[in-house]
Amino acid sequence: MKKGIEMFRKLSKKEKMKHICVWVALLLFFVFLYFFNQSIEKKELLEENGNQFEKAEVVEIVSGKRNEDGSQQGTQEIKVRLKSGEFKGEIVEATNIDSYLYGADCKVGTSVIVQISEYNGKVSASVYNYNRTTILFVMIGIFFLTLVIIGRSKGFTSALGLIFTFICILYLYLPMMYLGFSPFLSAAIVTILTTFVTMYFIGGFSKKTACAIIGTVSGVIIAGISASLFGKLGHITGYNVSDIETLLYIGQNSKLQIGGLLFSGILIASLGAVMDVAMSISTTIEELHYHNPKLTRCELFKSGIKIGGDMMGTMSNTLILAFSGGSLSTFMVFYAYDMPFLQMMNSYEMGIEIIQGIAGSLGVILTVPLVSIIAAMYMGKKHQNNESA
């Protein structure tokens, strides 16, 4: 922190004003997000009827059976002490169902989340799930701490960029689509904003930052256009996803454009990989030019392509594996049922996975020559002028 303040003091007035303008713009953006989200009125999709979710701890097992391996069998009747909410401190009876998605394997002392409701002064409860809040926040804390310890100042700025991206997705991207904005436009706006801010945090005001921003935005938009084109040719739309029934219900109660949701998500999903490739190549070309200003634009471009060649393979593999890993259960069903090749390849699930993986990888691949030529032209311009003089 002290080092950053000292570096800021050494900057010229013009550079200080640039940084101040960026932070003022960020502050105004957060103010806008606050009022923007306050103005959104969501239609209640589920009748809560006073139901609340609160923290609780199991204090007694009233009834319930267990299998020979010790796992829960059937429904349990338990007593829990509420640890949050209006009835904090009270002990109430609760039902714990035996389910893979809901409930928990309750023992005395187990920390759970319960759904409680009140009727005629009597409080009833059911176990919703384990209380994972603390451990999840600990995991997030360890991640950011590791990032800062190893990356130091760059790790800290990377963490800021990640937090900003998360805020944009949660408080700008999702609300915009809920209000009926074009999913593609929403994703493009978020992509541009997060790219500008993240690249600023990482590279500051520099030539490499400018080149990386142009390359990232171009690569991500290419990925989105490719996905839309492949989807149109393959007769796949956002209405062919597995959770379409829920989305249709949401669409009936909002202005959500369901058809573009799938391809909008590909822009967001490919942003990280494209950003990584763009900044890496831009930084490399800047270093090459710095250490050898005599390198021509053509030589810088060739170096960018050569370096980017290795990155294309790893990043494309990363994207495809990420999409495939998210649908591993689907692939296992295909394998276990020994589905015929034509049936498997022409299912919507397989088509969507291929489109996501290929479109995202195309964005990464085409980012390499884009950033290479932009950085070579931009950074080699002074040398070319001197040479012609």
Residue, then its C-alpha position, 0 to 999 in steps of 0.5 A: m500500500k505504501k509502495g503504491i502511494e509513493m509511486f503515485r506521488k512520483l507521477s506527473k500531474k497529467e498522469k495523476m489526473k488520469h488515475i483520479c478520473v478513472w477512480v471517480a468514474l468507478l465511484l460514479f459507476f457504483v452509484f449508478l449500479y446502486f440506483f439502477n438495482q433499486s429501481i428494479e421490481k421483481k415479480e415474486l415467482l414463489e409464494e413464500n407465505g412467511n417462510q424464512f431461511e435461518k441458521a440452526e444447530v441440531v440439538e436432538i435426534v427425535s426419531g430416525k433410522r440409519n443403514e448399516d454403513g451409518s448413513q441416514q435412512g428415510t425421514q428424520e424428526i429432529k430438534v434444532r436451536l435457531k441461531s439467526g432470525e426473529f426466533k433466534g435461541e428458540i428450540v423447534e422441531a424440524t423434519n429432515i428428508d432423505s434426499y440428494l439435493y435437500g436435507a442433511d445427514c443430521k447428528v447432534g451438533t450439525s450446523v444446518i440451514v432450516q426453512i421456518s414458517e409460523y402458523n397460529g403462533k407455532v413455529s415449524a421447520s424443515v432442514y434445507n441443507y448444510n450450513r456451508t456459508t462459513i467454509l465457502f467464505v473461508m475458501i474465497g478468503i484463502f484464494f484471495l490471500t494466496l493471490v495477493i501473497i504470491g502475486r503481491s501488487k499484481g495479485f492485489t490488482s487482479a483480485l480487484g479486477l475479479i471483484f469488479t467483474f463479479i459485481c458487473i455480472l451480478y448487478l448489471y448483466l443479470p438485471m439488464m437481461y431481466l429488464g429485456f435488454s438484448p442478451f448479446l448487448s448486455a454481455a458486450i457491455v459487461t465485457i467491455l467494462t470489465t476488460f477496461v477496468t481489469m486491464y487498467f488494474i493490471g497494466g495501468f495506462s500503457k501501450k500494452t494495456a491499450c492493445a490488450i483491451i482492443g484484442t480482448v473485446s474483438g476476440v470475445i465478440i468474435a466468439g459470440i458471433s461465431a456461436s450465434l452463427f453456428g447455432k443458426l446453422g445447427h438449428i440450436t437456440g437458447y430454447n434448447v437448454s435443459d432448464i428451459e421450463t424454468l426459464l420460460y416461467i421466468g420469461q413469462n414474469s419478466k422481459l427476459q429474451i430467452g433465445g439469446l441467453l445461451f450465446s450471451g453466456i458464451l461471451i462471458a465464459s470466454l472472456g477470461a481466456v481471451m483476456d489472458v492471451a491478449m495481455s500475455i502477447s501484448t506484454t511480450i511484444e512490449e518487452l521485445h520492443y523495449h529490449n530491442p527497438k530495432l525490431t521491425r513491425c513484421e518481426l514483432f508480429k511474427s514473434g507474437i504469432k510464435i508465442g501465441g501458438d503455444m498459448m492457443g493450444t493450452m487456452s483452447n484446451t482449457l475452454i473446451l475442458a471447462f465446458s465439457g467438465g460442466s456437462l460431465s453428467t450428460f456425457m456419462v449418461f451418453y456413455a452408460y446408455d451406449m447411445p448410437f453415434l447419430q443420436m448422440m451427435n444430434s442431441y441438443e446437449m452435444g450440439i450446445e457443448i460443441i458450439q460453446g467449446i468451439a466458439g470460445s476457442l475461436g475467440v482465443i485463436l483469432t485473438v493471437p493474430l489480432v493482438s500481435i498485429i495491433a501491438a506490432m503496428y502500435m509499438g513499432k510505429k516510432h521505429q518505422n518513422n525514425e527509419s523512414a526519416 
